[in-house]
Amino acid sequence: MAPILSPDILVLVFEHLSTHLDYVTLCNAGLASREWRSLSLPALPRHVDVSSHNNGRQREWEYPVYYPVVNAEDSWEYRQPNLIKRQRAFIRLLVEQPKLARHVHALAWTLIWQNIVGEVGPEEIERADEGLADLDRRTWDVFASPTNVRYLDLASLHTLKVPESEYVRQNPAVLFPGVTDLRLLGWTHRGLVRSIFSSIDATKLRSLRLDYLNDEGSLPDGRPMSDDTNDEHSPLHRHGSLGSRQSQIISPELQERQETGQAFIFPGPMWYPMHLLTTPTARPLSSLKHLQVKIPRVHHYTDTRLYETIFHATADLVSKASATLMTLVIVLGEHDNIYKPKGPGQCGTTHMRHVHEYVPFYVRSAAAFLGYVLRALDAHAYPRLETLTFKGFTIIEQASERDAAQANLDETWELIKSSRWYNKAGGFTKVPSVDHRRIYHGCDEYRQDLRGFGDTWETS
């Protein structure tokens, strides 16, 4: 058949196989002859999916009673055994044949940054984590080469110990300039986010999904902040009154000092992408049709300014895309314990802290976020908005009289009832969104040496 079909026809056939993700047939076709191999090879990397975060249910924690909803996890026993092998195979392919990079149009990738040799068992776990291999250190070179990628789904779920490697944060300044459909998930460093958003053309961005993004935090010298350092120095900012006149956001002046290494960046929900898209100098979002923002569940040990800032920044982003938005999805992760009464054997002190400290904080957070977004929706026309989805605000309906008074829910309910979007959304407080993801508080490292920073943390 090879001599009968013209090269143009064969290319169309191979592209069809690639579009339908029939890589088995595509690979077999490449084995038919040298001509077929040369013609089929460009179609092979057209749609690349070497990820572990889109596989549906995975065994995250071996406690199904407490963690019934399972999410993608970085640990070696929870992801496909061949994931890193497949990632390295793709890296090797583009290193050896860099011309193929221009044929990559869609890329789904889970950043792991961990060296797994073969399929390891429990008895081999101690020697499985061996740092980065030489091929792993070509990742950024390869990521910089596919300039025609239109669809990018990038997750950062790597282990808490490996990010000490400097290479993890040495990403190129320009990444994926052709992207029009973008999804980012997990916790990552600002340098990677900055490179992506400064490279893409915001006027051509059609779809944006920011799913449970967390800022890993960093010291002024660029080192990732450890959970121990965060725990010691962030209490100063843990007791803000969300949504009130006394609440605070990360000011432009503090943002500037963070960017120039004159301030600490505390771990928490990442507002940075919204900031990059809504600054006065940012390009208009003139093509953005689909926006999805999922915020990790709030945590009472996290700097409350981060929540206030991401709530405010999300509303700004919604406002900026008002002329073109067709679908809007807003999700706030909920703690499952807000639905659980005190169980037998549960510590009374823990239960009382939950009732009198944690739940009021969850109520204030949900009310503040919903208030920001509803004000943004009511301030503009949104002529093309067809689908509106809200999840994770059920605690507003369930709040006790005391919690409702503390959170000033009367004002929130006035916003809800007066909103012209209430019927289209099917109610803003009806759909739960229980989130079992671990709250990221910093990398797994003990007390860090902060000599030389003086009292910088106090002004951060």
C-alpha positions, 0 to 999 in steps of 0.5 A: 500500500505504501507506493499506492497512497500519495504522501499527502494522503498518508499525512492526512491519515496519520494526522487523523490517527493523532487527532483521535489519539490512536497512537498504537496504530500510528506507531505500528504504521511507522514500522511499515517502512522508512517512508511511513516512519518519516511521514508519521513521526511528526503526527506522533507528538501532536497531542502529548499527554504524560500526566497523572493529574487527569486520571480520575480516581487514584489511591491518594491516602490509605484512609478511605473512611476519612478521605473518600474523594481521591485526587492525584498524588505525587508519591511513587506508589500512587501514580502510573509506574511508567509515568516518568519513563514516558516523560523521559521518552518524550524529552529524549525524542525532542532532544534528539529530533528538535524539529519535531517540537513545532508539531506539538499542539497540545501538552498535558504534563505533571511536573514530578521532579523525582527520579524513579528507577523502574517499578519500585516496591515498598522495600526499595523506597529508600533508594528510589528517590535519587534526585534528578537524572541528566535527562530530567535536566533537559526538561526546561530546554524541551519545554521552551521548544514547542512554540506552537502549543495551543492547549497546555494543561500543566500540573505541579505535584512534585514531592516536597523534598525535591524542590531544594534542587535549583534546577526546578526554578531555572525555567526559561523566561519564555514558555508556550507563547502560542497557548490559547487554552490554559490550565494550571493546577497544584502548587508551584513557584512564581517564576514558572507562572510569570514565564507562562503569562508573560509569554502568551498573548492575552488577547488570544487566550480563549480558555483559562482554568486555574485549579487549586493553585498554591504559591510555594512561598519563598525567602527573599534569596529565592529559596523555597520557604519551609513549612517550619519557617512559615509556621513560625513567621506567618502568625502575624497575619493569620487573624485578619477579618476577611471581607471587613473594612479592617481586612487587608490585601497584598498591596502593590508596594508589597508585591513590588518588594516580593518581586525584587527579593525584599520581602518574604512570600508566604505559601498559600492560595496563588493570586499571582496569575490574576495579578499578571492579567489585570495590572493596568499595563496588561493586555485586554482579555478580548477573546476569553470565553471560558474562565474557571477558578478553583480555590483551595479550601481555606485554612486557619493557619494560613496568612489571611491576606492571601485569601483576601487578595485572591478573592479580590483578584478573581473578581477583577479578572471576572470584571476584565473579561466581562465582554467576552465570557460565555462560561464562568465556574467559581469553586471554593474548596470546603472542609468535609468536617463542616458537614459532620456532627460531633462523633462518638469518641471525638475530642471535646476540645477539638470539637469546640475549637471547630465550632467556635474558631474554624467554622466561623472562619470558613463562613467569613471566607465563603461570604467574602469570596462570594461577595467579591464575585457577585459585586463584579457580576452586577457591575457589568453587562456580560452580554455573552455569559450563558453558563454560571456555576458556583460550588463550595458556598453551602456553609453560608446557608448552614451558618448559625445565627451567631456565625451569620452575625459575625460574618455579616451574612445579611449583606451577603444575602441581599447581594444574592437575592438582588443579583440578576444572575441568581436563577441562571446560576441555580443558586449560589449556595446550593452545590458543595465542593468538598476538597480533601487536598492537603493544604500546602504550607511550605516544603518539607524542611526544618528550620531555615537559617534566616540570618541576614534578613533582619526583620524583613519578615515583619514587613512582609 
